[in-house]
Amino acid sequence: MINVLLCGKNSFVGRVLMKNLSDQFNFTELDMRTSEWKEFDFTPFNTIVYLAAIVHRPDVQDSLIYKKVNEDLPVNVAEAAVKQGVQQFVFFSTMGVYGLSPSLTGKGRVSIDTLYKPVNLYGKSKLNAEIRLVNLQKKHNFVLSIVRPPNVYGENCPGNYHRYMKLCAKYLSLFPLLRHNQFSMIHVDNLSYVVGKLISERSSGLVCPQDEGVKSNALRIEQLAKENKRVHYQSILLGKILYAFYKMFPLRQITNLFGDMYYDDSLNDIIPLTKIKFPSLTKY
């Protein structure tokens, strides 16, 4: 059985990986909040899944902390591990490397040709880590798998998007249908199966996973209402009124709910790292 080291103890994704895939892999967790990794013996492990990161912390605005935790640390761990014989490094990155936000004007599509323009410290640090890991892979020739999930949801998930949708489904019997958008999301169970396939097949490359099928948040809300047996109607007229309100008061919550931000079909399959045009390291 493949021995997998999860770098990032007690992470949400890590717990789901262990719950769903323990019949396929032997998992061990490593706490990255200490310097324990410097003396850690990586030799028993075939694969590392690197999950540790500072994520969406508005209270942390020190670029040096983001560089140290999100960029330097995964690169240093990868280098130490591959020198000890670890064959695969799965790095969790983010859709935020593109720097896009939900858009009501058709600017939210992400394709294989989309430029990298991260706008916050999280996106910049993750992109720099990717670039440096790719350079390290060229030097040491190990299997590097980069995962850029969109918005992740699931039971006990710390994210807000799906929570807002559940609230809309539960409390808004009459819902303003402003538009059917395209918004990529992935259930954490589906994400775990993607990671399991990467490990079992030793796949090197970039993966931009997403749920299949519906990308409209309005349709997701409608489905949630049906699942919970709630009375729910969607009104185009109310949607027009909401859009008129938005034109006067462009609230971010409206853009987040009805804006486009999605992976297109060019990113459906794993992409060889040699086909990706990585930029130079981004300045913080």
C-alpha positions as CSV (number, residue, x, y, z in Angstrom):
1,M,0.0,0.0,0.0
2,I,1.2,3.5,-0.8
3,N,2.4,5.5,2.2
4,V,1.1,9.1,2.1
5,L,2.3,12.0,4.3
6,L,-0.2,14.9,4.8
7,C,1.7,18.1,5.5
8,G,-0.8,20.1,7.5
9,K,-2.3,18.4,10.6
10,N,-6.1,18.5,11.2
11,S,-6.8,20.3,7.9
12,F,-10.4,20.1,6.5
13,V,-9.3,18.5,3.2
14,G,-6.8,16.2,5.0
15,R,-9.5,14.8,7.3
16,V,-11.7,14.0,4.2
17,L,-8.8,12.4,2.4
18,M,-8.3,10.1,5.3
19,K,-12.0,9.3,5.7
20,N,-12.5,8.5,2.0
21,L,-9.2,7.0,1.0
22,S,-7.9,5.1,4.0
23,D,-8.7,1.8,2.3
24,Q,-6.3,2.7,-0.5
25,F,-3.4,4.5,1.2
26,N,-1.7,4.6,4.6
27,F,-1.9,8.2,5.8
28,T,0.3,10.0,8.3
29,E,-0.1,13.7,9.3
30,L,2.8,16.1,9.9
31,D,2.2,19.4,11.8
32,M,3.8,22.2,9.8
33,R,3.3,24.8,12.6
34,T,6.6,23.7,14.2
35,S,10.1,23.0,13.0
36,E,9.6,19.2,13.4
37,W,9.8,18.7,9.7
38,K,13.5,19.6,9.6
39,E,14.3,16.4,11.6
40,F,11.6,14.3,10.1
41,D,12.3,11.0,8.4
42,F,10.6,11.1,4.9
43,T,12.1,7.8,3.7
44,P,9.0,5.6,4.5
45,F,6.7,7.7,2.3
46,N,6.0,7.4,-1.4
47,T,3.9,10.6,-1.7
48,I,3.5,13.9,0.1
49,V,0.2,15.9,-0.1
50,Y,1.0,19.4,0.9
51,L,-2.0,21.2,2.4
52,A,-0.6,23.7,5.0
53,A,-1.1,27.3,4.2
54,I,-2.2,30.7,5.4
55,V,-5.6,31.0,3.7
56,H,-7.9,34.1,3.5
57,R,-6.6,35.8,6.7
58,P,-7.4,39.5,6.5
59,D,-5.7,39.9,9.9
60,V,-2.4,38.8,8.4
61,Q,-1.0,41.4,6.0
62,D,2.7,40.8,6.4
63,S,4.1,39.7,3.0
64,L,7.1,38.1,4.7
65,I,4.8,35.7,6.6
66,Y,3.0,34.7,3.5
67,K,6.3,34.1,1.7
68,K,7.7,32.1,4.6
69,V,4.6,29.9,5.1
70,N,3.0,29.6,1.7
71,E,6.1,29.8,-0.6
72,D,9.4,28.9,1.2
73,L,8.1,26.2,3.5
74,P,6.6,23.9,0.8
75,V,9.6,24.3,-1.4
76,N,12.0,23.5,1.4
77,V,9.9,20.4,2.5
78,A,9.8,19.2,-1.1
79,E,13.5,19.5,-1.5
80,A,14.2,17.7,1.7
81,A,11.7,14.9,0.9
82,V,12.8,14.2,-2.6
83,K,16.5,14.0,-1.5
84,Q,15.3,11.3,0.9
85,G,13.6,9.4,-1.9
86,V,10.0,10.6,-1.9
87,Q,8.7,10.0,-5.4
88,Q,5.7,12.3,-5.6
89,F,4.8,15.8,-4.3
90,V,1.1,16.9,-4.5
91,F,0.8,20.6,-3.9
92,F,-2.5,22.3,-3.1
93,S,-2.6,25.7,-4.8
94,T,-5.5,27.9,-5.6
95,M,-7.7,29.4,-8.4
96,G,-6.5,32.7,-6.9
97,V,-3.3,32.5,-8.9
98,Y,-5.2,34.0,-11.8
99,G,-6.4,37.0,-9.8
100,L,-9.9,36.9,-11.0
101,S,-13.1,37.7,-9.0
102,P,-16.7,36.9,-9.9
103,S,-17.8,39.0,-12.8
104,L,-21.2,40.1,-14.1
105,T,-19.6,41.3,-17.4
106,G,-18.1,38.0,-18.8
107,K,-14.6,38.3,-17.4
108,G,-14.7,35.3,-15.1
109,R,-13.6,32.6,-17.5
110,V,-10.4,30.8,-16.8
111,S,-8.7,28.8,-19.6
112,I,-5.3,27.3,-20.3
113,D,-4.3,30.7,-21.8
114,T,-5.5,32.9,-18.9
115,L,-2.7,35.1,-17.6
116,Y,-1.5,34.9,-14.0
117,K,-2.3,38.2,-12.2
118,P,-2.7,37.3,-8.5
119,V,-4.0,40.3,-6.6
120,N,-3.5,39.3,-2.9
121,L,-0.7,37.8,-0.8
122,Y,-2.3,34.4,-0.8
123,G,-2.5,34.1,-4.6
124,K,1.0,35.6,-5.1
125,S,2.6,33.3,-2.5
126,K,0.9,30.2,-4.0
127,L,1.9,31.1,-7.5
128,N,5.6,31.6,-6.5
129,A,5.5,28.3,-4.7
130,E,4.3,26.6,-7.9
131,I,7.0,28.2,-10.0
132,R,9.8,27.2,-7.6
133,L,8.4,23.7,-7.3
134,V,8.4,23.3,-11.0
135,N,12.1,24.4,-11.1
136,L,12.9,22.0,-8.3
137,Q,11.2,19.2,-10.3
138,K,13.3,19.9,-13.3
139,K,16.4,19.6,-11.1
140,H,15.4,16.4,-9.2
141,N,13.0,14.7,-11.6
142,F,10.2,13.7,-9.2
143,V,6.4,13.5,-9.8
144,L,4.9,17.0,-9.2
145,S,1.2,17.3,-9.1
146,I,-0.3,20.8,-8.7
147,V,-3.9,21.1,-7.7
148,R,-5.8,24.4,-8.1
149,P,-9.3,23.8,-6.6
150,P,-12.0,26.4,-7.2
151,N,-14.4,27.0,-4.2
152,V,-14.6,23.9,-2.1
153,Y,-17.7,23.0,-0.2
154,G,-19.0,20.1,2.0
155,E,-20.0,19.3,5.5
156,N,-18.2,21.4,8.1
157,C,-16.3,23.3,5.3
158,P,-15.0,26.6,6.5
159,G,-15.9,28.4,3.3
160,N,-18.8,30.9,2.9
161,Y,-20.1,30.5,-0.7
162,H,-22.0,27.3,-0.2
163,R,-23.2,28.5,3.3
164,Y,-24.8,31.6,1.7
165,M,-26.5,29.4,-0.9
166,K,-27.9,27.2,1.8
167,L,-29.3,30.2,3.6
168,C,-30.9,31.5,0.4
169,A,-32.5,28.1,-0.2
170,K,-33.8,27.9,3.3
171,Y,-35.1,31.4,3.9
172,L,-35.9,33.0,0.5
173,S,-39.1,31.4,-0.7
174,L,-39.1,34.0,-3.5
175,F,-35.6,34.4,-4.9
176,P,-34.5,37.1,-7.3
177,L,-33.1,35.5,-10.5
178,L,-30.7,38.1,-11.7
179,R,-28.9,35.7,-14.1
180,H,-27.7,32.1,-14.5
181,N,-24.0,32.4,-14.0
182,Q,-21.1,30.0,-14.4
183,F,-19.3,29.4,-11.1
184,S,-16.9,26.5,-10.6
185,M,-17.1,24.6,-7.3
186,I,-16.1,21.2,-6.1
187,H,-17.5,19.1,-3.3
188,V,-14.7,18.0,-1.0
189,D,-15.5,14.3,-1.5
190,N,-15.0,14.8,-5.3
191,L,-11.8,16.6,-4.6
192,S,-10.6,13.7,-2.5
193,Y,-11.2,11.3,-5.3
194,V,-9.2,13.5,-7.7
195,V,-6.3,13.4,-5.3
196,G,-6.6,9.7,-4.9
197,K,-6.4,9.2,-8.6
198,L,-3.3,11.5,-8.8
199,I,-1.6,9.4,-6.2
200,S,-2.6,5.9,-7.5
201,E,-1.6,6.8,-11.1
202,R,1.5,8.9,-10.1
203,S,0.2,11.7,-12.4
204,S,2.5,14.7,-12.9
205,G,0.9,17.9,-14.1
206,L,-1.7,20.6,-13.3
207,V,-5.2,19.7,-12.3
208,C,-8.0,22.3,-12.1
209,P,-10.8,20.1,-10.7
210,Q,-14.5,21.0,-10.5
211,D,-17.9,19.3,-10.1
212,E,-19.4,18.1,-13.3
213,G,-22.8,19.5,-14.5
214,V,-24.5,22.6,-13.2
215,K,-22.4,25.7,-12.8
216,S,-25.3,28.2,-12.1
217,N,-25.6,29.2,-8.5
218,A,-29.3,29.9,-8.9
219,L,-29.8,26.3,-10.0
220,R,-27.7,25.1,-7.1
221,I,-29.9,27.1,-4.7
222,E,-33.0,25.7,-6.4
223,Q,-31.7,22.1,-5.9
224,L,-30.8,22.8,-2.3
225,A,-34.4,24.0,-1.7
226,K,-35.8,20.8,-3.3
227,E,-33.5,18.6,-1.2
228,N,-34.6,20.3,2.0
229,K,-38.3,20.4,0.9
230,R,-38.5,24.1,1.0
231,V,-41.0,26.3,-0.9
232,H,-38.8,28.1,-3.5
233,Y,-39.7,30.2,-6.5
234,Q,-37.2,32.2,-8.7
235,S,-38.4,35.5,-10.1
236,I,-36.9,37.1,-13.2
237,L,-38.8,40.4,-12.3
238,L,-37.2,40.5,-8.8
239,G,-33.9,39.8,-10.6
240,K,-34.3,42.9,-12.7
241,I,-35.1,44.9,-9.7
242,L,-32.1,43.5,-7.9
243,Y,-29.9,44.4,-10.9
244,A,-31.2,48.0,-10.9
245,F,-30.3,48.2,-7.2
246,Y,-26.9,46.7,-8.0
247,K,-26.2,49.4,-10.6
248,M,-26.7,52.1,-7.9
249,F,-25.1,50.1,-5.1
250,P,-22.6,47.4,-6.5
251,L,-22.5,45.2,-3.5
252,R,-19.8,42.5,-3.5
253,Q,-22.3,39.9,-2.2
254,I,-24.4,40.3,-5.3
255,T,-21.4,39.9,-7.6
256,N,-20.3,36.9,-5.6
257,L,-23.6,35.1,-6.0
258,F,-24.4,35.9,-9.6
259,G,-21.0,36.6,-11.2
260,D,-19.0,34.2,-13.4
261,M,-15.8,32.6,-12.2
262,Y,-15.2,29.2,-13.8
263,Y,-12.8,26.8,-15.4
264,D,-13.6,26.2,-19.1
265,D,-13.3,22.9,-20.9
266,S,-9.6,23.5,-21.8
267,L,-8.8,22.6,-18.2
268,N,-10.9,19.4,-17.9
269,D,-7.9,17.1,-18.2
270,I,-4.6,17.0,-16.4
271,I,-2.1,19.4,-18.2
272,P,1.6,18.5,-18.5
273,L,3.7,21.1,-16.7
274,T,5.8,21.5,-19.8
275,K,2.8,23.0,-21.6
276,I,2.1,25.7,-18.9
277,K,3.6,29.1,-19.4
278,F,4.6,30.1,-15.9
279,P,5.6,33.7,-15.3
280,S,8.6,35.0,-13.5
281,L,8.4,35.1,-9.7
282,T,5.7,37.6,-8.5
283,K,6.7,40.6,-6.4
284,Y,4.8,40.9,-3.1
